[in-house]
Amino acid sequence: MTAVALRRALPTDAGAVADVWLRSFAAALPTVVRPRSDDEVRTYFREVVVLLRETWVAEAADRVVGVMVLDGELLSQLYLDPDWRGRGIGDRFVDLAKRRRPGGLSLWTFQVNRPAHGFYERHGFVAVEHTDGSGNEEREPDVRYVWQPGPAQSA
């Protein structure tokens, strides 16, 4: 099995990070209409996400296979290359996010992304709000999840 390392993203990772996001979004959310072109997504990752947010990558076999972005207490992105799902990388990213934000985290996911709901719920996140999607670019109904450390988790 190929070793996977988690590390902070470098500016030179932006293209690979955007590519992982694009592949993952297409595979996991085929019914969600993206408001940005592939080139706009790549520009956004290059000029905003990797430079201005706390961006982490999972690297295996000398290539980026996953991305996680923290923006304050918001876990704003967690995407894995479809070929690398089910290998524990997402679990490692969530554990890292909890260590980086021990006071708690929140995140949004689309209502149609049922596998994500189960994943986050297994990690102690609780759905606290459902929307009609009017507050996101995709205009897709979404769910806000929150994780708060409990007594056993804060030790």
C-alpha positions in Angstrom: 0.0 0.0 0.0 1.3 3.5 -0.9 2.1 5.8 2.0 0.0 8.9 2.2 1.5 12.1 3.8 -0.5 15.1 5.0 1.2 18.4 4.6 0.5 22.1 4.2 -0.1 23.0 0.6 2.5 25.1 -1.3 1.7 27.7 -4.0 3.1 25.2 -6.5 0.4 22.7 -5.4 -2.5 24.9 -6.5 -3.0 23.3 -9.9 -3.0 19.8 -8.5 -5.3 20.8 -5.7 -7.8 22.3 -8.2 -7.6 19.1 -10.3 -8.4 16.9 -7.3 -11.3 19.2 -6.4 -12.7 19.1 -10.0 -12.4 15.3 -10.2 -13.9 14.7 -6.8 -16.8 17.2 -7.4 -17.7 15.6 -10.7 -17.7 12.1 -9.2 -19.5 12.8 -5.9 -21.9 15.5 -7.1 -22.9 14.8 -10.7 -26.3 16.5 -10.3 -25.0 19.7 -8.8 -24.5 22.5 -11.3 -21.2 24.3 -10.9 -21.3 28.1 -11.3 -17.7 28.3 -12.3 -15.7 26.9 -15.2 -12.7 24.6 -14.7 -10.4 27.6 -15.5 -12.2 29.8 -12.9 -11.9 27.0 -10.3 -8.2 26.7 -11.0 -7.7 30.5 -10.7 -9.6 30.5 -7.5 -7.5 27.8 -6.0 -4.3 29.4 -7.2 -5.1 33.0 -6.2 -7.3 32.5 -3.1 -7.5 29.1 -1.5 -3.9 28.0 -1.4 -2.5 31.4 -0.7 -5.0 32.8 1.8 -6.6 29.8 3.5 -5.1 27.0 5.7 -4.8 24.4 2.9 -3.6 20.9 3.5 -2.9 18.2 0.9 -2.7 14.4 1.0 0.2 13.3 -1.1 0.9 9.8 -2.3 3.3 8.5 -5.0 4.5 12.1 -5.5 1.1 13.5 -6.4 -1.7 15.3 -4.6 -4.6 12.9 -3.9 -6.7 15.0 -1.4 -7.3 18.5 -0.1 -8.6 20.0 3.1 -9.1 23.7 3.7 -9.7 25.4 7.0 -11.0 29.0 7.1 -11.3 30.0 10.7 -13.6 27.4 12.4 -15.0 26.5 9.0 -13.9 23.2 7.4 -14.5 24.7 4.0 -13.2 22.0 1.7 -12.5 18.3 2.0 -12.1 16.5 -1.3 -10.4 13.3 -2.3 -9.4 12.0 -5.7 -12.1 9.4 -6.5 -9.5 6.7 -6.9 -8.2 7.4 -3.3 -11.5 7.3 -1.5 -12.1 4.6 1.2 -8.4 4.5 2.3 -8.7 6.5 5.5 -7.4 9.8 4.1 -10.7 11.7 4.9 -10.5 10.3 8.5 -7.0 11.6 8.8 -8.0 15.0 7.5 -10.9 15.3 9.9 -8.7 14.3 12.8 -6.2 16.9 11.7 -8.9 19.5 11.5 -10.1 18.7 15.0 -6.5 19.1 16.3 -6.1 22.4 14.5 -9.5 23.7 15.7 -10.0 22.1 19.2 -12.7 24.5 20.1 -15.0 23.2 17.4 -15.7 23.1 13.6 -18.5 23.7 11.2 -19.0 22.8 7.6 -21.6 22.8 4.8 -22.4 20.0 2.5 -25.1 19.5 -0.1 -28.2 17.7 0.9 -27.8 15.3 -2.1 -24.3 14.3 -0.8 -25.6 11.5 1.5 -22.2 9.7 1.7 -20.8 12.9 3.2 -23.6 13.1 5.8 -22.7 9.6 7.0 -19.0 10.4 7.0 -19.3 13.5 9.1 -21.8 12.1 11.4 -19.4 9.2 12.1 -16.9 11.8 13.1 -19.2 13.4 15.6 -20.6 16.2 13.5 -24.3 17.1 14.0 -26.6 18.6 11.4 -27.9 21.9 12.8 -29.4 23.7 9.8 -30.9 22.8 6.4 -31.3 25.4 3.7 -33.0 25.8 0.3 -29.6 26.6 -1.3 -30.3 30.3 -1.8 -27.2 31.2 0.2 -24.7 29.2 -2.0 -23.4 29.8 -5.5 -24.8 26.5 -6.8 -28.3 27.3 -5.5 -28.3 23.7 -4.2 -30.0 22.8 -0.9 -27.4 22.3 1.8 -26.8 21.2 5.4 -24.6 22.9 8.0 -22.9 20.5 10.4 -21.2 21.4 13.7 -18.6 19.5 15.8 -18.0 20.5 19.4 -15.5 18.7 21.5 -17.0 16.7 24.4 -15.3 15.9 27.7 -13.7 12.8 26.4 -12.4 14.6 23.2 -10.8 17.5 25.0 -8.4 15.3 27.0 
